Amino acid sequence: MRCPYCRHADSRVVDSREADDGQLIRRRRSCPECGKRFTTVEEAVLAVVKRSGVTEPFSRTKIIGGVRKACQGRPVDEDSIALLAQKVEETVRAKGAAELPSHEVGLAILGPLRDLDEVAYLRFASVYRSFDSLADFEREIETLRAAARAREGAAAEPPTGAPPAAPGGDPAAGAATATGLRGAPA
């Protein structure tokens, strides 16, 4: 590392510390030539390759802006949008690649956005997936409905290993019926 004061080509690391939850490393350095100290900051840069082939640094701000547009007029607060952007960044960084296509960033946005607000999800998906007909919207809406039915069905099922509930809704009565104790002569 070149000294910013005397331009000497070497420096010695005096101290290293993590910052921003481990996303950055701050190093305190000393120049052996002039003796002055300076700080450097190291950050792993994640690059996004756009459809045009242009590469640009990943930007959480751009994620927030796009999701904010999709959520316009919806009951979604700024904290929820910021949290969604953080989840997206964690997801794409977890892939471990230095560069990733913008398509993968869009896919990482769709899941959390669907959970946050279905209307905003449809808005974002219509632009991201380039919907060009009513049929595209209908297909996506049917997919959302099927997922909602699956969630409702899963919520209605009793927990695994639990005895079935009796017609009156008393699980203990269902257990007694299941074991043959109910209605047995005394």
N, C-alpha and C positions, 0 to 999 in steps of 0.2 A: 504494500500500500504506500503510495507516494505521499510524502509530507506536504500538507497544504501551505506551509509557511516557507520552507526552504527548498521544496521540490526534491528532497533526497528520496531515492528510489526504495528505501526500506524503512520499516517501522517495527516496533515491538509491541505485542498485545500485553497490556497491564491488567485489564479486567474485562470479563465478558458477562453479560446479563441478558436474560430473556425479557421481552416486553410484549404487550398485546397478546396475552395468553399463548406465548410461544411462537407467535407469527413473525416476530422480529428478534434479532439479536443485536444488542448494542455492545460495541467493543471500544474500550478506552485504550488508546495507543500512545506510544511515546516515540519520538524521533531520536535516534542515536546521534544524529549529526548536530541538530540545533537544541535538542533537549525539551522542546515544546511538546505539549500533549494535545490530542484531538480525539474526537469521537466519530466512529463510523457506525452505520446502521445497515444490517444485512436483512434482506427480505426475499423470500422465494417468490419469484414472479410467475404468475399463471397467465398464459397467453391464450386468447380466443381467436380461432381462425374463422373468419366470416365466409359466407358463401362466395364472395368475390375473390377469395384467396388472400385478402388483406388480414394481417395479424395485428391485434391490439391487446393491451393488457386487460385482464379481467377487471370489471368495475362493478362493485356492489351498488354504486349510485345508479348505474344504468338499469340494473335489475329493479331497484326501488322505483325508478321513473316509469318503467314499462308496466309494472304491477299496479302502480298508482293510477295510471291511465285506465287499466282494465277495471279497477275498483271505483272509478269515479261515479259518485251518486249512490254508492253502496254503503251499508253500515259497517265499514271496515276502518279501524283506527290506524294511525301511523305506526304505533308500536307493533301491531300485528304484521304490517308490511315489512318493517325493519327485521322482525324475527324471521319472516319468510325468506328475506334476502340472506340473512345469516345462515339459515338451513341450506339454501341453494349453494352458497359459497362453500360450506362445509362438505356438501355432497360432491361438488366438482373437484375440490382439493383432495378429497379422499380417493379419487381415482388415481392419484399419483402421477399423472402426466403433466409435463411442462406446458404442452399445448393441447387444446381440445377444440373440436369443431363447435360452432355456435349452436348447431342442432342439439348437441348434448346439454348445453346450458338451458335451452328452451325446454327440453324434456325434464330437466331437474326442477324447473319452475312449475310445470303443469301439475304434478302430484300435490305439492303443498298448497297450491292455489285452489285446486279442486276441493281440498279439505277446508280451506278458509272461506270461500264463497263461490257457489256454483255458477252464478251469473257472471262474475268476474272471470271465472275459469272459461266459460263459453266465449266471452269476448276475446280473451287472450288466445285461446285455441283457434278461433276463427281467423285471426291474423297470422299466428304462428304456423298453422297448418294450411293456410291459404284456402279457406272455404270459398267456393265460388257458386254454390247453389243451396237452395233450401234443403235439399236431400242431405247435404253435409251436416247442416245443423240438426236435422231430425235424427241422423245416425248418432251423433254425439249426445243428444238429449236422451235417446233410448239407452245408450251406454250408461249415462248417469242414473237413469231410472232403474236399470238392472242392478247397478251397484247399491243403490238405496234399498231395493228389495232384498238383496243379499244381506245387507247390514241389519235390516229389520228382522229377517228370518233367523239370523244368528243370535240376535238379542232375545228372540222369543223362545229359543231352545233352552231346556234346563241345563245346568252345568253338568259336565261329564261325571258319571258316577253317582249322581243324585237320583234318588228314587222318583218315579213319576208322581205328579201331584194327583190327588183324588179329584173327582168331579167338583167337589165343593171348594177346591183350591188348597186343602190342608195336606202338605207333604207327608205328615206323620200318618194320616189316614191312608194315603197312597202306599206308604211303606207297609202298613199293616195288611192291606189288601194284597200287596205283592207277595208277602210271606205266608199268606193263607190264614192269618189270625183273625181277620174280620169275619164275622158271621159264623165262626166255629162254635159248636155247642159247648156250653160251659160246664 
